[in-house]
Amino acid sequence: MSLKTLKHPQRERLTYLDQCFTWRGTANRRDLIERFGVSTAQAALDFKAYLTEAGANAPHYDAVKKVYIAQAKHRPITPDTSFGEWERVLRASGTDRFDALPLLTRQNDPSILALLSRAAESRQAVEVQYISMATGDQTPQWIAPTRFASDGSRIHVRAYSFKHEEYRDYVPGRIEPGSSLKTRMLEKDLPLDRDWHTIARITLRPHRSLSKEQAAAVRREYAFDGDVLVVETRKAIEFYADRRWNLDKDEARLERISTEYIETWHDSEIS
């Protein structure tokens, strides 16, 4: 038998069993019954299939605890693993061994997002009342949405501001619902968004204030492949990288060594 020869539903169940043994070290039929809603008989068949696939490395059954236990040298039958799988298994275990901070939902009005998306597609400008977090100003202004980006916690609209005559980032949730949201076709091409078309190649290292042992731990944590870590993002959203990774904080664990800017446009390209 091979996982590839199984039908998708059973393959999903065996993969989940494998994740339980890999991350938690134990599993039983109830894991399958509660997760997938299968019958006891089907759960038994799935376990038999898993044990056959695992071969000599198969988990053994503990009659006292009434659970299968992974061997000390357990090897997954599905080698691709991720943090997401680990979290999912612990969340489903029914214990209090895992918890997480609640997510603060960044709400966006779907109708405004749809309007901005259509405007970007149709090369239109939109009149909005955007509330500035710096000044509180919300004077109506015309913007031309062009692209969208995420900083990991919220969506930003990249748009040309006719008021400021430059490209800026706007958070859709800060657009007043009472905005006119009038649209108009662009009369001419927008200027090239150079920051969007420039790649920022950032070289990072553990912060210089860390001890040798602490620096080694940081390299493991951030999956360094050598002494430094090189990441790339667009120059237009480089600011959010600094903020998300706390590169501008004294207590930061990483620090920037250098940044190389790579232009990716040609003179004939448009925004």
Secondary structure, DSSP 4 states (H G I P E B T S, - for coil): --GGGS-HHHHHHHHHHHHHHHHTSEE-HHHHHHHH---HHHHHHHHHHHHHHHGGG--EEETTTTEEE--TT---SS----HHHHHHHHHTTTSSS---PPP------HHHHHHHHHHHHHTEEEEE-B--TTT-----EEEEEEEEEE-SSSEEEEEEETTTTEEEEE-GGGB-TT----EEE-SSPPPP-TTTTEEEEEEEEE-TTS-HHHHHHHHHHTT-SSS-EEEEEEGGGHHHHHHHTTTTSTT-SEEEEEEEEEE---TT---
